[in-house]
Amino acid sequence: MVSSSHEALHRIFQQEPGLFARAARHLGVAFPPPLSASELSTDLTETRPLERRVDTLLRMETEDGSFVLAVESQSAPSVDKPASWAYYLSHVYAKYGIPPVLLVVCPDRKTAAWAAQQFDIGPRQWPSLTLRPLVLGPNDVPVIDSPDEAARDIPLTILSAALHRCEPEADAILNALAKALKSLSADDETTAGTFIELTEQGLGTSRAADLWRHLMAVDLSFFQSQTAQKLRQEGREEGRAEGQANALLLLLHHRGVEVTDGDRERIESCDDLDVLDLWLTRAIAATSMTEVFAPAGETSGTAD
């Protein structure tokens, strides 16, 4: 039962709203006196289902104790997000009684800079709630372009690739990651396949995504795997000669095979998907365009 003293300590402000500003001065906080005040319903119970979902929520146990990690992927600044994030953290704390931490992962510097600011919720004189997200953006995750370093922490390398996907370093990161996954696949193809898929998702629709798909589809260590066959089949099912031509040119560039203007024109003008697929298969191991363009049936030393 709520005591009368409890009632008095808050109802006095209903009776005299201006008391708040006067009393707050004793705390060293200057609020202006209210021009008007109106009572709102004190019932904050949700009367209808309201779906609120954090992207990822993890209970973390450490030697220093437990905390709940809420992870949000944020692609652009949003004026509504700070309120949602504050709700997530308050709800998690009320539900589990464990300190929450908010991590926001941003794929571009502008969004990361916005998310990294301190969000004060409340009037400027005394914000009642301060939101301080931890933020990971392109400036916060290193470029991992060494196969050895990539092999030591493949998940971090995947995050590096996703956050630097639109930058010049993306190709080097993906090359290092491909080599690291090649070693992993020998022991655990299922895990390697999961990492391949996560990488592709993280790259989105960037140019780097095209390179990654074909690195995985044509790399000899993955060539016979179900993942590689699926990727190659998806490329075929697009039914677009232009897409196959672009894939071939990307692969040749990745492998360092010299392509003349005439070679490029021949590839881009070809509209025969079977021929393009033959050239793409040969390009896996070819060292020159002569091997790629060899007449059908001629031995060129490339993989089929």
C-alpha positions, -999 to +999 in steps of 0.1 A: +000+000+000+013+034-009+018+055+023+004+090+028+040+104+030+047+089-004+016+106-018+025+140-002+060+140-016+048+140-052+012+155-049+026+188-037+040+193-072+005+187-086-008+213-063+019+239-070+039+231-102+060+262-097+075+246-066+097+225-088+117+255-102+120+271-067+132+238-051+156+230-078+176+262-071+187+246-039+203+219-061+222+245-081+200+240-112+181+269-127+148+260-143+125+288-154+092+290-136+064+273-156+041+294-177+015+266-174+013+230-163-012+202-171-015+168-156-010+137-177-021+102-170+003+085-146-005+051-160+025+042-182+014+006-188+014-004-225-023-009-235-015-024-268+014-046-280+043-024-292+070-043-310+105-030-302+134-051-312+171-045-307+193-059-335+213-082-312+211-087-274+238-107-255+243-114-219+280-112-213+297-129-184+332-117-175+356-120-146+345-085-136+308-095-136+279-096-161+265-070-185+240-071-213+253-060-247+228-044-271+242-042-307+226-019-332+236-016-369+230+020-380+233+030-417+223+067-413+216+093-387+181+092-373+164+117-349+142+089-335+170+065-326+183+080-294+148+077-278+146+041-290+181+032-277+173+048-243+141+027-242+160-005-251+186+001-223+160+010-197+139-020-205+168-044-204+180-030-171+145-033-156+139-068-170+173-084-162+187-061-135+221-063-153+240-032-165+234-026-202+260-015-228+250-001-262+272-008-292+264+010-325+281-003-357+282+022-386+294+016-421+304+052-428+322+080-410+293+105-410+269+081-393+296+070-368+304+106-359+267+112-353+262+081-332+293+087-311+280+119-296+265+121-261+227+122-262+212+142-233+175+135-227+158+161-207+159+199-204+193+216-209+195+226-172+195+190-160+193+161-185+178+133-166+192+106-189+224+106-208+230+081-236+266+072-244+268+046-271+300+028-280+305+032-317+325+012-343+330+029-376+356+028-404+380+049-382+377+025-353+384-008-370+419-013-386+424-023-422+435-060-420+453-068-452+477-095-440+466-131-445+484-141-412+467-113-393+434-122-409+438-159-399+443-148-363+409-131-361+386-139-390+355-123-375+374-090-370+386-092-406+350-096-417+340-066-398+370-047-413+359-056-448+323-046-441+333-012-426+359-004-454+338-019-482+336+013-502+373+023-497+404+015-518+417-009-491+387-032-496+403-054-522+434-061-500+412-070-470+392-094-491+423-110-506+437-115-471+404-129-458+401-153-487+435-168-479+426-171-443+393-189-451+412-212-474+431-225-445+400-227-423+380-246-448+404-275-447+394-281-410+359-267-409+341-261-442+308-253-424+322-225-404+341-212-434+308-212-454+291-192-426+319-166-427+317-164-465+280-157-463+285-131-435+311-113-455+289-111-486+261-097-465+284-072-449+296-059-483+261-051-494+258-039-530+293-024-532+318-032-559+337-052-534+308-076-531+312-085-567+349-092-562+341-113-531+315-135-548+338-144-576+368-148-553+348-175-535+333-190-566+366-194-585+392-199-558+404-235-563+400-244-526+363-236-528+357-246-564+342-280-556+323-269-525+286-265-523+290-228-515+311-222-546+288-241-569+258-222-555+275-189-561+285-198-597+250-210-604+235-178-592+258-159-615+247-181-644+210-177-636+213-139-638+212-145-676+231-114-683+262-114-704+272-081-690+274-095-655+295-124-666+318-101-685+322-078-655+330-109-633+356-121-658+373-087-659+373-085-621+389-119-618+416-111-643+423-078-625+425-097-592+449-123-606+472-096-623+466-109-659+473-081-684+442-071-703+446-049-734+419-026-747+413-051-774+409-079-749+385-058-729+364-049-759+362-086-770+350-096-735+325-068-732+311-073-767+305-111-762+269-120-756+274-158-755+270-169-719+286-203-726+317-187-741+319-162-712+316-190-687+344-209-705+367-179-703+358-173-667+367-209-658+400-207-677+408-174-660+410-193-626+446-204-634+455-186-667+486-164-668+478-147-700+448-137-722+461-162-749+452-190-725+418-175-718+409-171-754+424-204-766+401-221-792+376-246-777+392-280-770+427-267-771+448-275-740+458-244-721+468-257-688+439-241-670+414-257-647+380-267-660 
